[in-house]
């Protein structure tokens, strides 16, 4: 948890869109890891596994009936960025969860598109096209 906790929380925040739901995802991810008691061949495999669980649990929260029918206060989900990047933060928040996940994993965590494709159970070409669409959407939002 000490080694990958920050990454799991940031992935959860990027998909959920708010810190309170992301904290729920965070605790669920590490509870799941503890419950399955699985050994991994390397730290990178463990990290990829935790990210995959975090994305799945965050998507489940996003599509829950409770989440769809509640009003939320606007939270700045990317608090680690300086204020000069507020426009970029707003553009990221407007992306769909899958697009946000691909952008986050590629640009902030440094994963290749092949690695992202494995994590998200999609083809590498799909990961690239999702990133392309996300960059185009962000470009539109930033040019407004």
Protein Blocks (a to p, Z undefined) as FASTA:
>chain_A
ZZmmmmmmmmmmmmnopaklmmmmmmmmmmmmmmnopacfbfklmmmmmmmmmmmmmmmm
mmpmklmmcccddddfblmbcfklmmmmmmmmmpcfklmmmmmmmmmnopafklmmmmno
pafklmmmmmmmmmmmmmmmmmZZ
